[in-house]
Amino acid sequence: MVEHVASETGGDEREALLAFLGEERGGIRRALLGLTEEQARARPSASELSLGGLLKHVAETEQGWVARARQEPPAVRRDESNWHESFRLAGDETVASQLARWEQVAAGTERLIRSAPSLDDTFPLPPAPWFPPEGRVSLRWLCLHLIRETARHAGHADIIRESLDGKTAFELAALERAG
């Protein structure tokens, strides 16, 4: 954790979960600070991951889970044939366009969590071999899953950024504050 996440006020679990999710989103956003489009598309390791691709993936993943919670189809359907496309910027996609998209997705996530009657409310998991048949998860689970997914990729983003130009998460946080 590079930025401090304030303790929830009066036991407000929703705001605490959203604050931790926001901090992890910030880690990915900070990893992109000051980069060119070419740098954001670069894959400086043996992995296929780039910072622009990670950005696209986390926005798409968050949107997909929130759509499932609303029992709507995800904006982009992925399967084995196109899964790899969720990890790379394509065509006219840019870091700026993906950041703007993610901002809209994040606002939708926050509206859903703040407006739900209870974090105990559940929604069905989609049919998949890795989910239990007829499985359901709560909105609390959704928040925790998004925190975990975003944090995992924020760690990837730290490594990729440091490989590109040597900047660490702490330097990027200072750069953002100086801003």
Residue, then its C-alpha position, 0 to 999 in steps of 0.5 A: m500500500v503506497e497511499h493510506v486508506a482512512s479507517e471507516t467512519g462509524g463502521d461504514e463497511r461500504e465506504a471502507l470497501l470502496a476506499f480500498l478499491g479506490e486505492e488499488r485503482g489509484g495504483i494502476r493509474r499512477a503506474l501510467l503517469g507521464l508515459t507515452e502511448e508507446q510506453a503504455r503499450a510496451r511489454p518489457s518482460a517475458s509476459e504479454l502484459s503492458l500497462g495499457g493492457l492492464l488498464k483495459h483489463v481491469a476496467e473491463t473486468e470491473q464493468g463485467w462484474v457490476a453488470r452481472a450483479r445487475q443481472e445484465p450482460p457485460a459490455v464486452r463478451r469474452d471467451e477463449s477466442n478473444w480473452h487475450e484482447s482484454f489485455r491489450l490496447a487495440g486500434d484507436e484505444t488510448v490510455a486516456s480513453q481507457l482511463a475515462r472509461w474506467e472512471q465511468v465504470a468506477a462511478g457505476t460500481e460506487r452507485l451500485i454499492r452505495s444504493a444497494p439495500s444490503l451488502d448481503d444482497t446476492f446475484p447469480l454467478p454465470p455458468a462456468p466450470w470454475f463456479p459452483p452450479e447455481g452459485r450466488v455471491s453477495l455484493r460484499w463478495l463483489c467488492l472484495h473480489l474487485i479489490r483482490e483483482t485490482a490489487r493483483h494487477a496493481g502489483h503487475a503494474d508496479i513491476i512493469r513501470e519499474s521495468l520501463d523507466g525505473k520509477t517505483a510506486f513511491e516515486l509515482a505517488a510523490l509525483e502525483r501529489a506534486g501534480 
